[in-house]
Amino acid sequence: MLPNTIQWYFPTTVKEATKLIQKKGIILHGGGTKILEPQPRGSIKGLVDIGSLGLNYVKAVGKTIHIGSGATFADVAQFCRKKNILTMLGNSLGSAASTPLRNRITIGGSLKDFPMWSNLYAPLLALEATIEITGERAGVFSLEHYAASTLIKSKHLIKEVRVSEKKHLRCGVKAFHVVRFEYPIFNIAAALTMRENIVQNARIYITGVKKKFLRLESAEHAIRGKSITDETIDKAAGQISLTFAPDYKFSSGYKERMARVYFKDLLCEIQQGIV
């Protein structure tokens, strides 16, 4: 519960918003889903609304899709369906959470907070997304570097995410839920560059693991230069080594076994052209 004395700010420029969040206890406010979570008493002293910063866009410029940090999951899913591009990302976000939450959760907030249940990170990592930020640290970085480095903990504002469309790419994403409307235990996304049914390059990521995300490089190596067959899928699955945090629902070992099952299912679906 937020105190009644909390201060609201309504900047009209990115520069003004970036300056405000350098102050202690002042955070950005987009969809507001983050502040629904329990907060330490007095930790939030002010909210900077991003609604007037012009960041709620999704647009294609050439072969690059630009996604403003104020765009919602629903905005991105609708754009992907309408333009028939970035199908993997659209499918992942279009099935995330519930309809009311998809209409509220912003791209920037989900990237900055990186909740373990996020449907956003795995497909963006597989698609080699880049991210532009401004603040204590400014510039354009790969999303993987951003998430794995101290950048994510700095006082900054995410301006946009960029994803380029690539030829000969077959992609897919799968999420493991107890029930569909619950948050996923983990997400696995794969982007395979294929020529004449041979894997030229592979990027496969899983989120929800103990270190938040992991690139499955050993599995990638096992399928690179090969066609996707039951044999290569089994061999690649055998290369996966994951560490999950146990919880009241599942042990870490059970999650690892299910991750291998979902990995195999995902590659089978890519093989069959289902995803």
N, C-alpha and C positions, 0 to 999 in steps of 0.2 A: 504494500500500500504506500503510495507516494504522499508526502506531507502536503498540506494545503498551501504552505508557504513557498512551494517550488516556483522558480522563475521561468517564464516562457520567453523565448526569443524567436523573432520572425525575420531573419535576414533575407535580402533579395539578391545577394551575390554570393558566389562560392568563396570569394576572398573574405567577406564579412563572416560567413559561417565558420570558415577555417580558423579565423582569429578567435572567435568565441570559444571554441572547444579546446583551446590551449589552457583555459582556466580550469582549476581543480573542481571536479564535480559537475562540470557542464558536458552533456553528451548530446549526440545527434538523435533526432526523432523523425522516423519515416513512417512505417506502418504501425509502430507502437507495440508490436508483439513482444519485444525484448523486455519492456518494462512491466509486462504482465507477470514475469517471473519474480520470485522473492528476491528482494534487494537488501543489502546491509543497511541498517537504519542510518539515514543521513548521508548515504554515499552519493545520491543524486541530488544536486542542488539547483540544476537548471536544465531545460530541454531546448535544443535548437531545432526548430521545425524546418525541414528541407523542401516543403511544398512549393515555395516560390523561387526555387533555384533553377527551374527548367531542366531537371535531371530525370524526368519520368518519360523517357523516350526509348523506342526501339526502332532502329532504322538500318537499312542496307546502303553502304557506300561502296560501289564496285562489288568486290567479292568479300568484303568485310562487314560483319554485322556489329553495330555499335549499340550497346545496351546501357542506358543511363542508370545510375545507382538508385534513382527514385522509382524506376519501373518495378511493377509487382510481378510475382510469379505468374499471375493470370495474364498480364500484359504480354509477357514473353511467350507463354504457351500459345496464346491466340495469334501472335505474329508468326510464330513458326508454322502453325497449322495453315494460316491464310497464305503464306508465301511458299509453303512446302519446302522449307529449308531447316537445317539444324533439328531434324526430326527427333534425334535422341534427346536433346535438351528440352524440346517442347513436350515430349512424352513424359519425361521425368518430372518437370514442373507442373504439367497438367494433371498429374495424379498425386501430387504432394498434398499432405494435410487434408483440409476440407475446403469447400468452395469459399466460405467467408474468409478463411485464413489466406487462401491463395490471392484473394483480392486485397489483402493487407500487407503480407510479407513482401518486403522490398529486396531487390537484388543486393544493394549495398549493405543493408543490415545483416543479411544472411551470410555475406562474405566476411564482414568484419567480425561478427560474433562466432562464426563457424560452429553452430550447434552440432552435436554428434549425429542428430537425425537428418541433417541437411540433405535434400535431394539435388542440391545445386552443384556442389563441389566435384563429385565424381565425373559427371559428363563434361564439365568445363575443363577439368584437368586433362581428360582424354583428348579433348579437342584443342589442346595447346592454347588456351585462352590467355590473353594478357590483360592487365589491369592498370588503370591510370589513377594515381592518388595525388593529393596535395596536402600540405601540412608540415609537420616536423620532418618528414621524409617525403619528397616529391619526385615524380617521374613515372615512367611506364615500365612495368615489371612483368615477368611471367607469373601467372597465378600460383604456380608451384613454389617459386621463390618467395612470393608474398606470404603464403600460408606457412611455410617452413621456417621463415626468418623472424627477426624481431620487428620487422615492418608492421606485422599485423597488430602488435601491441603498442605501436606509437600513436600519438594523437594526430589523426589524419582524417581526411574526408575522401571517400572513394568517388571519383567522377564518373567513370564508365568502365565497362568490360568490353573487350574486342575479341571476336572470334572470326576467323577466316574460313570460308568455304573451300574445301579441297577436293580435287578429282580422285576418283577410284577409291573412295573411302566408304567402308561398311562399318556401321556403328550400332551399338546396342547398350542398354542399361537395364539392370534388374535390381529390385529392392526386396529385402527380406522383411516381411511384416508378420506379426502374430495375427492381426486382422488388418485389412487394407487401410482403414481410416486411422490406424495408430501410426506413430512415427516409426520409420524403418530402423531395424537393428543395424543394418549395413546396406550400402549401395555399391554395386560393381558396374563399372562402365568400360567399354572397349571401343577403340577406334582403330580399325585395321585398314591399311592401304593394300589393295589387292590388284593384281594384274594377272589375267588368265588363271584365276583361281589360286594363285600363289600369294602368300602373305609377304609383301615387300617390307612393311614396317608395322609395328604394333605399339599401341599405348593403352595399357590396361591399369586402372586404378580402383582401389577400394577405400571407402570411407566408413567410419564407425569402429575402426580398430583402435587399439590403445594409444597409438601415436596420432590419432585422428584420421590420417590418410597414409596410404602406402602405394607405391608403384610396383606392380608385379613383374619385375624385370626378368626373373628367371622363367616365368611362364611365357613372357614375350619372346625370349630367346628360343624357347622350345618350339614355337610355331613359326618363327621368322624363316622365310625361305622354303616353306612347306605349304601344301594344300591343307585345308581344314578337314581332317578325317577323324573318325572315332579314335583311332590310334594316337594321333597327334594331340587331340583334346585330352585324352587320358594321361599322356605323358606330361603335358603342360600342367594339368591339375595336380599331378604328383610333385611338381616343383614348388607349389605354394606353401609358404610357411608364414603363419599369421599369429599375432598375439592380441587377443581381445580381453577386455576387462569383464569379469563375471558380474552378473547382477541377479536380482531375485527371480528372473525368468529363466535364464540360461547360464550354463557354465561356459567358460572360455573355450573348452574343448568342443562343446556342441556347436558353438558359433563357428569355429574353424571348419568343422565337418560340413556345416550347412553352406559356408562360403565356397567350398570346393564343389558342392552340388550346384549352386547357383552359377558358379563360373562355367562349369561344363554345360549347363543349360543355355547360358548366354552364347557361348561359342557355337553350340548346335543351332541356335536360332539364327545366328549370323550366317552360318553355313547354308541353311535352308532358305535364307532371304526373308525370314519372318519379321525381323526388327528393322 
